[in-house]
Amino acid sequence: MTSKPTARPSRHGPGHRSQASSAQATRSAVGEKLREAREIRGVDLFRVERDTKIRTKFLSALENGDFADLPGDVYARGFLRNYATYLGMDADELEEEWREEAGQVTPVKPIIVGPQPLTMRRKVTFERSHVVIGVVAIIVLVVAGYFGFQLTRYLSYPTIDVAAAGASPVVVGIGDTQYVLSGVATPNTTVLISWNGQDPKSVTSDDSGHWTYHAVLQAGSNQFDITAKNLDTSHASRTVRLIVMVPIATATPALPSIAFLTPTDTTTLAAGTVSVTGTSVLVSSVNLTTAVIGPPLASGATMPPAPSAAATPAPGLPFLSAVTAADGTFTFAVPLSPGMYRLTMVGLTATGQKTEPVSKVVNIPFKGVNVAIRVSGGQSAVTIYADGALLLKSVNHPSGWTRTVVGNRSICLRVSVPKFVFLTINGSDAGRMSAIVGGRHIVMDSKGVRAVSACP
């Protein structure tokens, strides 16, 4: 009789094989959760093996529900908990679901837990030696930086830039004697400025590198050669050349011209003969025209800068002509009555060439009392007294009759119809006599205009 060999106990827990076969028939819910969580994290099984130290085939078995491929119940639960923790899932909940799928209702406390990720927390401790080392390191860095800066400064060359420097010269005004040179150089370097090949002058750039120099100019070309130099190392920058041109004034050929000597512009003169004098260049004769531009200014009034009245030739004076003397001077004697005049002169050369015209405005005020009388709209008798003396007896005058009367002290009028008599007093239009005074007698003197009962 042959005896059967004793069967080797299963490596897995009770009911494991039967449950595994059914689990393989359908997908494992626990495995699906594990796979879904892994895919959301975007890692593959090889990355999980490297991080958790669980072999890939065991991880695949957990995701596929192949419990038969797991090494044992204790290891299987350890792998499951470790994998769930790695994926950020609830290990207790997954273990409970896994027991239900594997056929174990009573939880078995694991004796051996699979490998877990190793985490270490280090505590930083400062000691006195660390402080000493830090201080020494800082000192070494400062010393090294200083020597590095000095070495760089020694080996480097300064730079220079000059404002307005270029291929074209800078042109200034005629007669300019100064020009301000400015620019940017390496900070705290010496800027050497040579003018027209002379010994250079020096300025020092500031902490930001800016520098300025007030140069003296001469007429014509002024050449400035500018260089930045480190006096400690004798290193120098490139030389920048700037040319400043001062135009030389050229003599303008003399042209025929004339000018007034007397009277001055806008002056006030007494009525009568006015002396007009002038001087000329390259002129043989001078023509003078006189034009009325308005009545004389009232006493105390200011001469306007540009009289607005249109100029009309003065009666009886279309123009005067005078021959220039050897020194170019000339003189006119111009008779002028009260009014405002523009005197205009034009010079003529021996060949007939005309100069530019020159003009002056003069004011000739009234002397005493000047009254212009005009009858308009009907007939009126007019009697005139000047300074108390009878000048015109009472006679009927038709519309359109005019008369101008001058008195040293006063003028007195007696008229028959005041509304037909119009007056202009010292160049000012006073209007209708009936609007000035209510009666038929009017007197005009230094006190003004007023009605009187009778003329002398």
C-alpha positions as CSV (number, residue, x, y, z in Angstrom):
1,M,0.0,0.0,0.0
2,T,1.4,3.2,-1.1
3,S,1.0,6.2,1.1
4,K,0.3,9.7,-0.3
5,P,2.8,12.4,0.5
6,T,1.6,15.0,2.9
7,A,0.3,18.1,1.1
8,R,2.3,21.4,1.7
9,P,0.2,24.1,3.4
10,S,-0.8,27.0,1.2
11,R,1.2,30.3,1.4
12,H,-2.0,32.3,1.3
13,G,-4.7,32.7,3.8
14,P,-7.8,30.6,4.0
15,G,-10.1,30.9,1.0
16,H,-7.6,32.9,-0.9
17,R,-7.3,30.8,-3.9
18,S,-11.1,30.4,-4.4
19,Q,-11.6,34.1,-4.0
20,A,-8.7,34.9,-6.3
21,S,-10.2,32.9,-9.1
22,S,-13.5,34.7,-8.9
23,A,-11.6,38.1,-8.6
24,Q,-9.8,37.3,-11.8
25,A,-13.1,36.7,-13.5
26,T,-14.2,40.3,-12.9
27,R,-12.2,43.5,-12.5
28,S,-11.2,44.4,-8.9
29,A,-12.8,47.5,-7.6
30,V,-9.8,48.2,-5.3
31,G,-7.4,47.7,-8.2
32,E,-9.5,50.1,-10.4
33,K,-9.3,52.8,-7.7
34,L,-5.5,52.3,-7.4
35,R,-5.0,52.5,-11.1
36,E,-7.3,55.6,-11.5
37,A,-5.5,57.4,-8.6
38,R,-2.1,56.6,-10.2
39,E,-3.1,57.8,-13.6
40,I,-4.5,61.0,-12.2
41,R,-1.1,61.7,-10.6
42,G,0.5,61.0,-14.0
43,V,3.1,58.3,-12.8
44,D,3.8,54.9,-14.2
45,L,4.4,51.6,-12.3
46,F,8.2,52.0,-12.6
47,R,8.1,55.4,-10.9
48,V,5.9,53.9,-8.1
49,E,8.4,51.0,-7.7
50,R,11.3,53.5,-7.4
51,D,9.4,55.6,-4.8
52,T,7.8,52.8,-2.7
53,K,10.3,50.0,-3.2
54,I,7.4,47.7,-4.2
55,R,8.2,45.5,-7.2
56,T,6.3,46.3,-10.4
57,K,4.7,42.8,-10.6
58,F,3.1,43.2,-7.2
59,L,1.8,46.7,-8.0
60,S,0.3,45.3,-11.2
61,A,-1.2,42.4,-9.3
62,L,-2.8,44.9,-6.8
63,E,-4.3,46.9,-9.7
64,N,-5.5,43.8,-11.6
65,G,-6.9,42.0,-8.6
66,D,-4.5,39.0,-9.1
67,F,-4.3,38.1,-5.4
68,A,-2.6,34.8,-6.3
69,D,0.5,36.6,-7.5
70,L,1.0,38.4,-4.2
71,P,3.6,36.9,-1.8
72,G,1.3,36.4,1.2
73,D,-1.6,37.9,3.2
74,V,0.6,40.0,5.4
75,Y,2.8,41.2,2.6
76,A,-0.2,41.8,0.4
77,R,-1.9,44.0,3.0
78,G,1.3,45.9,3.6
79,F,1.8,46.5,-0.1
80,L,-1.8,47.7,-0.4
81,R,-1.6,50.1,2.5
82,N,1.8,51.4,1.4
83,Y,0.6,51.9,-2.2
84,A,-2.6,53.7,-1.1
85,T,-0.7,56.0,1.2
86,Y,1.7,56.9,-1.6
87,L,-1.3,57.7,-3.9
88,G,-2.9,59.9,-1.1
89,M,-5.8,57.5,-0.5
90,D,-7.5,56.2,2.7
91,A,-5.5,53.0,3.5
92,D,-7.9,51.7,6.0
93,E,-10.9,52.0,3.7
94,L,-9.1,50.3,0.8
95,E,-7.9,47.5,3.1
96,E,-11.5,46.9,4.2
97,E,-12.6,46.7,0.6
98,W,-9.7,44.4,-0.3
99,R,-10.7,42.0,2.6
100,E,-14.3,41.8,1.2
101,E,-12.9,41.1,-2.3
102,A,-10.4,38.5,-1.0
103,G,-12.9,36.8,1.3
104,Q,-11.5,37.8,4.7
105,V,-14.0,39.4,6.9
106,T,-12.0,39.4,10.2
107,P,-9.2,41.9,9.9
108,V,-5.8,40.5,10.6
109,K,-3.3,42.9,12.1
110,P,-0.2,42.8,10.0
111,I,2.9,41.5,11.6
112,I,5.3,42.6,8.9
113,V,4.8,45.8,7.0
114,G,6.1,46.3,3.6
115,P,8.7,49.0,2.8
116,Q,7.6,52.6,3.2
117,P,9.1,55.8,1.8
118,L,11.9,57.0,4.0
119,T,11.4,60.5,5.3
120,M,13.9,62.3,7.5
121,R,13.6,65.6,9.4
122,R,16.8,67.3,10.1
123,K,17.2,69.8,12.8
124,V,19.6,72.7,12.1
125,T,21.9,73.6,14.9
126,F,24.1,76.6,15.0
127,E,27.3,76.5,17.0
128,R,29.9,79.1,17.7
129,S,32.3,77.6,15.2
130,H,29.6,78.2,12.5
131,V,29.5,81.9,13.3
132,V,33.3,82.2,13.2
133,I,33.4,80.4,9.9
134,G,30.6,82.7,8.5
135,V,32.5,85.9,9.7
136,V,35.7,84.6,8.2
137,A,33.9,83.9,4.9
138,I,32.4,87.4,4.8
139,I,35.9,88.9,5.4
140,V,37.4,86.8,2.7
141,L,34.7,87.8,0.2
142,V,35.1,91.5,1.0
143,V,38.8,91.4,0.6
144,A,38.5,89.4,-2.6
145,G,36.0,91.9,-3.9
146,Y,38.2,94.8,-3.1
147,F,41.2,93.4,-4.7
148,G,39.1,92.3,-7.7
149,F,37.8,95.8,-8.1
150,Q,41.3,97.3,-7.9
151,L,42.6,94.7,-10.4
152,T,39.7,95.5,-12.8
153,R,40.3,99.2,-12.3
154,Y,44.0,98.8,-13.0
155,L,43.5,96.7,-16.1
156,S,40.5,98.7,-17.6
157,Y,40.8,101.8,-19.7
158,P,38.6,104.9,-19.2
159,T,35.9,105.9,-21.6
160,I,34.9,109.3,-22.9
161,D,31.9,110.8,-24.7
162,V,31.5,114.4,-25.8
163,A,28.2,116.1,-26.4
164,A,27.7,117.5,-30.0
165,A,30.8,115.7,-31.2
166,G,30.5,114.4,-34.8
167,A,31.8,114.7,-38.3
168,S,30.3,118.1,-38.8
169,P,31.6,121.1,-36.9
170,V,29.4,123.0,-34.4
171,V,28.7,126.5,-35.8
172,V,28.0,129.3,-33.2
173,G,27.1,133.0,-33.7
174,I,29.3,135.7,-35.1
175,G,31.4,137.2,-32.3
176,D,30.8,134.4,-29.7
177,T,33.8,134.0,-27.4
178,Q,32.8,131.1,-25.2
179,Y,31.5,127.6,-25.6
180,V,30.6,125.0,-22.9
181,L,32.1,121.5,-23.6
182,S,30.3,118.7,-21.8
183,G,30.1,114.9,-21.8
184,V,30.3,111.7,-19.9
185,A,33.5,109.8,-18.9
186,T,34.5,107.1,-16.5
187,P,33.6,108.4,-13.0
188,N,36.4,110.3,-11.2
189,T,38.8,110.3,-14.1
190,T,40.7,113.3,-15.4
191,V,39.5,114.8,-18.7
192,L,42.2,116.5,-20.8
193,I,41.1,119.2,-23.2
194,S,43.5,120.5,-25.8
195,W,42.5,123.7,-27.8
196,N,44.1,124.2,-31.3
197,G,47.2,122.0,-30.3
198,Q,48.0,124.0,-27.1
199,D,48.8,122.3,-23.7
200,P,45.7,120.6,-22.4
201,K,43.5,121.9,-19.6
202,S,42.0,119.4,-17.2
203,V,38.7,118.8,-15.4
204,T,37.6,115.8,-13.3
205,S,34.4,113.9,-14.0
206,D,32.0,113.5,-11.0
207,D,30.7,110.4,-9.4
208,S,28.2,109.9,-12.1
209,G,30.8,110.5,-14.9
210,H,29.5,114.0,-16.0
211,W,32.0,116.8,-16.7
212,T,31.9,120.3,-18.2
213,Y,34.5,122.8,-19.4
214,H,34.0,126.5,-20.4
215,A,36.2,127.0,-23.4
216,V,37.4,130.3,-24.9
217,L,36.8,130.7,-28.7
218,Q,38.4,132.8,-31.4
219,A,37.1,133.8,-34.8
220,G,37.3,130.9,-37.3
221,S,37.9,127.3,-36.5
222,N,38.5,126.0,-32.9
223,Q,39.7,122.4,-32.6
224,F,39.3,120.6,-29.3
225,D,40.9,117.2,-28.7
226,I,39.4,115.6,-25.6
227,T,40.8,112.5,-23.8
228,A,39.9,110.8,-20.5
229,K,43.0,109.6,-18.5
230,N,43.5,107.5,-15.3
231,L,46.5,109.3,-13.7
232,D,47.2,106.3,-11.4
233,T,47.6,103.8,-14.2
234,S,48.3,106.2,-17.1
235,H,45.6,104.4,-19.1
236,A,43.9,106.8,-21.5
237,S,40.7,106.6,-23.6
238,R,40.4,107.3,-27.3
239,T,40.7,111.0,-28.3
240,V,37.4,112.7,-29.3
241,R,37.8,115.7,-31.6
242,L,35.2,118.5,-31.6
243,I,35.4,121.5,-34.0
244,V,33.6,124.7,-33.1
245,M,33.3,127.3,-35.9
246,V,32.9,131.0,-35.1
247,P,31.9,132.7,-38.4
248,I,34.1,135.7,-39.3
249,A,32.1,138.9,-40.0
250,T,32.5,140.2,-43.6
251,A,32.2,143.9,-44.4
252,T,28.9,144.7,-46.1
253,P,29.3,147.1,-49.1
254,A,27.9,150.5,-48.5
255,L,24.4,151.1,-49.9
256,P,22.7,154.4,-50.6
257,S,20.7,155.5,-47.5
258,I,19.2,158.5,-45.8
259,A,18.2,159.3,-42.2
260,F,16.4,162.0,-40.3
261,L,18.4,164.2,-37.9
262,T,15.5,166.5,-37.0
263,P,12.6,166.4,-36.1
264,T,12.3,163.2,-34.0
265,D,9.4,160.9,-34.5
266,T,6.0,161.9,-32.9
267,T,7.4,165.2,-31.7
268,T,5.2,168.3,-31.2
269,L,6.2,171.5,-33.0
270,A,4.8,175.0,-33.2
271,A,2.9,176.0,-36.3
272,G,5.0,177.8,-38.9
273,T,8.2,176.9,-40.7
274,V,9.5,173.6,-39.5
275,S,13.2,172.7,-40.1
276,V,13.8,169.2,-41.4
277,T,17.4,168.0,-41.5
278,G,19.1,164.7,-42.3
279,T,22.2,162.9,-43.4
280,S,22.9,160.5,-46.3
281,V,25.3,158.0,-47.8
282,L,26.0,157.9,-51.5
283,V,23.0,160.2,-52.2
284,S,23.2,163.4,-54.3
285,S,19.6,164.7,-53.7
286,V,16.6,164.1,-51.4
287,N,12.9,164.5,-52.0
288,L,10.5,165.3,-49.2
289,T,6.7,164.8,-49.3
290,T,4.3,166.0,-46.6
291,A,0.9,164.3,-45.9
292,V,-1.8,165.1,-43.5
293,I,-2.9,162.2,-41.4
294,G,-5.3,163.9,-39.1
295,P,-6.1,166.9,-36.9
296,P,-3.6,167.9,-34.2
297,L,-3.7,166.1,-30.9
298,A,-5.8,167.7,-28.1
299,S,-3.9,169.3,-25.3
300,G,-2.5,166.6,-22.9
301,A,-3.3,163.7,-25.3
302,T,-0.7,161.0,-26.1
303,M,0.6,160.5,-29.7
304,P,-0.8,157.2,-31.0
305,P,1.9,154.7,-32.2
306,A,0.4,154.4,-35.7
307,P,-2.2,157.1,-36.7
308,S,-5.1,155.3,-38.4
309,A,-6.2,158.2,-40.6
310,A,-5.4,157.9,-44.3
311,A,-2.6,160.2,-45.3
312,T,-3.4,162.9,-47.9
313,P,-0.9,165.3,-49.5
314,A,-0.7,168.6,-47.7
315,P,-2.2,171.5,-49.6
316,G,0.3,173.3,-51.7
317,L,3.2,171.0,-50.7
318,P,3.3,168.0,-53.1
319,F,7.1,167.5,-52.4
320,L,10.3,169.5,-51.8
321,S,13.8,168.7,-53.0
322,A,17.2,169.4,-51.6
323,V,20.8,168.8,-52.7
324,T,23.1,167.0,-50.3
325,A,26.2,168.7,-49.0
326,A,29.7,167.2,-49.3
327,D,29.3,165.5,-45.9
328,G,25.9,164.1,-46.9
329,T,23.8,166.4,-44.9
330,F,20.7,168.3,-46.2
331,T,18.0,170.7,-44.9
332,F,14.4,171.5,-45.7
333,A,12.2,174.4,-44.5
334,V,8.6,173.2,-44.4
335,P,5.7,175.6,-43.6
336,L,3.1,173.6,-41.5
337,S,-0.2,174.7,-40.1
338,P,-1.9,173.0,-37.2
339,G,-2.5,169.3,-37.8
340,M,-0.7,165.9,-37.7
341,Y,1.7,165.2,-40.6
342,R,3.8,162.4,-42.0
343,L,7.1,163.6,-43.4
344,T,8.6,161.1,-45.9
345,M,12.0,161.3,-47.6
346,V,13.5,159.4,-50.5
347,G,17.2,159.8,-51.6
348,L,18.5,159.7,-55.1
349,T,22.0,158.7,-56.2
350,A,23.8,160.4,-59.1
351,T,22.6,157.5,-61.3
352,G,19.0,157.9,-60.3
353,Q,18.9,154.9,-57.8
354,K,16.4,155.4,-55.0
355,T,16.9,154.7,-51.4
356,E,14.4,153.1,-49.1
357,P,11.9,155.7,-47.9
358,V,12.1,157.0,-44.3
359,S,9.3,158.7,-42.4
360,K,8.6,160.7,-39.3
361,V,5.3,161.9,-37.7
362,V,5.0,165.4,-36.3
363,N,2.2,167.1,-34.4
364,I,1.4,170.9,-35.0
365,P,-1.1,171.9,-32.3
366,F,-3.4,174.9,-32.6
367,K,-2.2,178.2,-31.1
368,G,-5.0,180.1,-29.2
369,V,-8.5,179.3,-30.5
370,N,-9.2,177.9,-34.0
371,V,-12.8,177.7,-35.1
372,A,-14.1,176.4,-38.4
373,I,-17.6,177.6,-39.2
374,R,-19.9,175.8,-41.7
375,V,-23.5,176.7,-42.6
376,S,-25.5,173.6,-43.7
377,G,-29.3,172.9,-44.2
378,G,-30.4,176.4,-44.6
379,Q,-29.4,180.1,-44.5
380,S,-28.1,181.8,-41.3
381,A,-26.6,185.2,-40.5
382,V,-23.2,184.9,-38.7
383,T,-21.3,187.7,-36.9
384,I,-17.7,186.9,-35.7
385,Y,-15.6,188.5,-33.0
386,A,-11.9,187.6,-32.4
387,D,-10.3,188.7,-29.2
388,G,-13.1,191.2,-28.7
389,A,-12.7,192.8,-32.2
390,L,-15.4,192.5,-34.9
391,L,-14.1,190.4,-37.8
392,L,-17.3,189.7,-39.8
393,K,-20.6,191.6,-39.7
394,S,-23.9,189.9,-39.6
395,V,-24.8,188.7,-43.2
396,N,-27.0,185.8,-44.3
397,H,-24.9,183.0,-45.6
398,P,-26.3,180.2,-47.8
399,S,-25.9,176.5,-47.0
400,G,-22.3,175.4,-47.8
401,W,-20.6,178.6,-46.6
402,T,-17.5,178.0,-44.5
403,R,-15.0,180.2,-42.6
404,T,-12.0,179.5,-40.4
405,V,-11.2,182.0,-37.6
406,V,-8.2,182.1,-35.3
407,G,-8.1,184.1,-32.1
408,N,-5.3,184.4,-29.5
409,R,-7.7,184.5,-26.6
410,S,-11.3,184.0,-27.7
411,I,-13.8,183.7,-30.5
412,C,-17.4,184.8,-30.1
413,L,-20.2,184.1,-32.6
414,R,-23.8,185.5,-33.0
415,V,-26.0,183.6,-35.4
416,S,-29.6,183.9,-36.5
417,V,-30.4,180.2,-36.9
418,P,-28.2,178.1,-34.6
419,K,-29.4,174.7,-36.0
420,F,-27.9,175.5,-39.5
421,V,-24.5,176.4,-38.0
422,F,-21.8,173.7,-37.4
423,L,-18.5,174.2,-35.5
424,T,-15.1,172.6,-35.4
425,I,-13.1,173.9,-32.4
426,N,-9.3,173.3,-32.4
427,G,-9.6,170.4,-34.8
428,S,-12.5,168.7,-32.9
429,D,-15.9,168.4,-34.5
430,A,-18.3,170.1,-31.9
431,G,-21.4,169.5,-34.1
432,R,-24.5,171.7,-34.5
433,M,-24.4,175.0,-32.5
434,S,-28.0,174.5,-31.3
435,A,-26.8,171.3,-29.6
436,I,-23.9,173.0,-28.0
437,V,-25.7,176.0,-26.5
438,G,-29.3,176.9,-26.2
439,G,-29.1,180.5,-27.4
440,R,-27.8,182.4,-30.4
441,H,-24.5,183.6,-28.8
442,I,-21.5,181.3,-28.1
443,V,-18.0,182.1,-26.9
444,M,-14.9,179.8,-27.1
445,D,-11.7,180.6,-25.1
446,S,-9.3,179.0,-22.7
447,K,-12.1,178.3,-20.2
448,G,-14.0,176.2,-22.8
449,V,-17.2,176.6,-24.7
450,R,-20.3,178.3,-23.3
451,A,-23.4,180.4,-24.1
452,V,-23.4,184.1,-23.5
453,S,-26.1,186.8,-23.6
454,A,-24.2,188.9,-26.2
455,C,-20.9,189.2,-28.0
456,P,-18.8,192.4,-27.4
